[in-house]
Amino acid sequence: MGYLTRQYGLTIDNLLAADVILADGKFVTASADENADLFWAIRGGGGNFGIVTSFLFQAHPVSTICAGPMLWEFDQAAEIMKWYREFITQAPEEINGFFAFLTVPPGPPFPEHLHFKKMCGIVWSYNGGLLQANQILSPLRSFLPPAFEFFAPMPFPVLQGMFDGLYPPGLQWYWKADFVNKLGDEAIALHIKHGSQLPTLHSTMHLYPINGAAHKAGKDDTPWSYRNAVWSEVIVGVDPDPANKERITAWAKEYWEALHPYGAGGAYVNFMMEGEGEDRIRATYQDNFDKLVQLKAKYDPDNFFRVNQNIRPDANAKYAA
């Protein structure tokens, strides 16, 4: 998932081939023409099937984009979320924006009077010119002018690295996630309740849109089957101090438990923690889980690749018992 998902699909949708080292040490190529079943499995099945040493991707023309964050006062969060849920399902595929709850970092480009303030925001990306971008976003600026915005033309890599300085290596992270089909008023109220309690400067909640071009593939075309989902929700408790482990973990768990009944069932595997359980992994792959188990038994019968959201080669035996 990324800033171009609505226009060009998911990373797995743009994978053409991969070189893979299997559990038995064999070196193979996986593509639509070679080892097609393995190629299907690695496009969403996680690190369960081998070690990928190289990728071949379909490229797309992207250079200068228009991008950056807009922030609003927290008491405007319900209005922004209701506007956003309608906009992002109908917007041109060239524009992407993820919604966030955040604590404003104490540094540029954010003005000093907003530092350490809890706010809501949308981080935009438009693959096109500034005039067209402003035309698309003008209704939002008229509806609720942001308290701060940093939206400008920039090379695409600038956006990709825009927030790297806020999250240096070594932070403590606790992740919880769900796919989301609908963002109803009750769910929005719960988001605001828990989002207002961000426990640390780095803790946050993001709603990443996964509609647009991501919906063009069928639910069986790749292991990832939530092709009707609109968002990937992630709740992360983050802090540099290990002493705050329980604080950030408890907040993320309570937030997720409140919103999970409004989710679609599964979650992006890279946003899931250890110990979520096989039922959770099965829910993430839905009807494609059984096929993944069969391919796991073929390519990794001893479950050598197991330090992941694990698909066991004998998982179906458990459920058949």
ChimeraX attribute file (.defattr): number of C-alpha atoms within 10 A of each C-alpha:
attribute: neighborCount
match mode: 1-to-1
recipient: residues
	/A:1	15
	/A:2	17
	/A:3	26
	/A:4	24
	/A:5	23
	/A:6	25
	/A:7	19
	/A:8	20
	/A:9	22
	/A:10	22
	/A:11	16
	/A:12	17
	/A:13	19
	/A:14	15
	/A:15	17
	/A:16	15
	/A:17	19
	/A:18	20
	/A:19	18
	/A:20	22
	/A:21	16
	/A:22	18
	/A:23	18
	/A:24	12
	/A:25	10
	/A:26	9
	/A:27	15
	/A:28	16
	/A:29	19
	/A:30	22
	/A:31	18
	/A:32	13
	/A:33	11
	/A:34	12
	/A:35	12
	/A:36	13
	/A:37	15
	/A:38	24
	/A:39	24
	/A:40	20
	/A:41	24
	/A:42	22
	/A:43	18
	/A:44	20
	/A:45	23
	/A:46	17
	/A:47	17
	/A:48	28
	/A:49	28
	/A:50	24
	/A:51	16
	/A:52	17
	/A:53	10
	/A:54	11
	/A:55	13
	/A:56	12
	/A:57	14
	/A:58	11
	/A:59	9
	/A:60	10
	/A:61	6
	/A:62	11
	/A:63	11
	/A:64	18
	/A:65	23
	/A:66	23
	/A:67	27
	/A:68	20
	/A:69	20
	/A:70	19
	/A:71	25
	/A:72	20
	/A:73	16
	/A:74	18
	/A:75	13
	/A:76	14
	/A:77	24
	/A:78	16
	/A:79	12
	/A:80	21
	/A:81	22
	/A:82	14
	/A:83	14
	/A:84	17
	/A:85	17
	/A:86	11
	/A:87	15
	/A:88	21
	/A:89	16
	/A:90	10
	/A:91	13
	/A:92	14
	/A:93	19
	/A:94	19
	/A:95	24
	/A:96	26
	/A:97	24
	/A:98	22
	/A:99	25
	/A:100	24
	/A:101	27
	/A:102	24
	/A:103	21
	/A:104	20
	/A:105	18
	/A:106	16
	/A:107	12
	/A:108	8
	/A:109	10
	/A:110	15
	/A:111	12
	/A:112	13
	/A:113	9
	/A:114	18
	/A:115	14
	/A:116	15
	/A:117	16
	/A:118	21
	/A:119	21
	/A:120	28
	/A:121	25
	/A:122	23
	/A:123	21
	/A:124	22
	/A:125	26
	/A:126	28
	/A:127	23
	/A:128	17
	/A:129	13
	/A:130	17
	/A:131	9
	/A:132	13
	/A:133	22
	/A:134	16
	/A:135	10
	/A:136	16
	/A:137	13
	/A:138	12
	/A:139	11
	/A:140	16
	/A:141	12
	/A:142	9
	/A:143	11
	/A:144	13
	/A:145	14
	/A:146	19
	/A:147	12
	/A:148	16
	/A:149	17
	/A:150	13
	/A:151	18
	/A:152	18
	/A:153	19
	/A:154	15
	/A:155	13
	/A:156	18
	/A:157	11
	/A:158	14
	/A:159	19
	/A:160	11
	/A:161	9
	/A:162	11
	/A:163	10
	/A:164	10
	/A:165	8
	/A:166	12
	/A:167	12
	/A:168	9
	/A:169	9
	/A:170	9
	/A:171	12
	/A:172	18
	/A:173	17
	/A:174	21
	/A:175	20
	/A:176	25
	/A:177	28
	/A:178	26
	/A:179	26
	/A:180	25
	/A:181	19
	/A:182	14
	/A:183	18
	/A:184	12
	/A:185	12
	/A:186	10
	/A:187	17
	/A:188	17
	/A:189	14
	/A:190	15
	/A:191	21
	/A:192	18
	/A:193	13
	/A:194	19
	/A:195	26
	/A:196	18
	/A:197	14
	/A:198	23
	/A:199	21
	/A:200	17
	/A:201	19
	/A:202	21
	/A:203	22
	/A:204	21
	/A:205	24
	/A:206	20
	/A:207	21
	/A:208	23
	/A:209	26
	/A:210	30
	/A:211	25
	/A:212	24
	/A:213	18
	/A:214	25
	/A:215	18
	/A:216	13
	/A:217	15
	/A:218	13
	/A:219	17
	/A:220	15
	/A:221	14
	/A:222	21
	/A:223	23
	/A:224	24
	/A:225	20
	/A:226	27
	/A:227	20
	/A:228	18
	/A:229	18
	/A:230	24
	/A:231	26
	/A:232	25
	/A:233	24
	/A:234	22
	/A:235	24
	/A:236	25
	/A:237	27
	/A:238	26
	/A:239	22
	/A:240	17
	/A:241	10
	/A:242	13
	/A:243	10
	/A:244	15
	/A:245	16
	/A:246	12
	/A:247	15
	/A:248	24
	/A:249	20
	/A:250	14
	/A:251	21
	/A:252	27
	/A:253	18
	/A:254	13
	/A:255	22
	/A:256	23
	/A:257	12
	/A:258	14
	/A:259	21
	/A:260	18
	/A:261	11
	/A:262	17
	/A:263	21
	/A:264	20
	/A:265	20
	/A:266	24
	/A:267	24
	/A:268	20
	/A:269	20
	/A:270	12
	/A:271	16
	/A:272	20
	/A:273	15
	/A:274	10
	/A:275	8
	/A:276	11
	/A:277	11
	/A:278	14
	/A:279	9
	/A:280	17
	/A:281	20
	/A:282	19
	/A:283	15
	/A:284	23
	/A:285	26
	/A:286	18
	/A:287	15
	/A:288	20
	/A:289	21
	/A:290	16
	/A:291	15
	/A:292	26
	/A:293	22
	/A:294	18
	/A:295	20
	/A:296	26
	/A:297	18
	/A:298	13
	/A:299	19
	/A:300	21
	/A:301	18
	/A:302	15
	/A:303	18
	/A:304	15
	/A:305	21
	/A:306	14
	/A:307	10
	/A:308	14
	/A:309	22
	/A:310	21
	/A:311	27
	/A:312	22
	/A:313	21
	/A:314	15
	/A:315	19
	/A:316	15
	/A:317	10
	/A:318	7
	/A:319	7
	/A:320	6
	/A:321	5
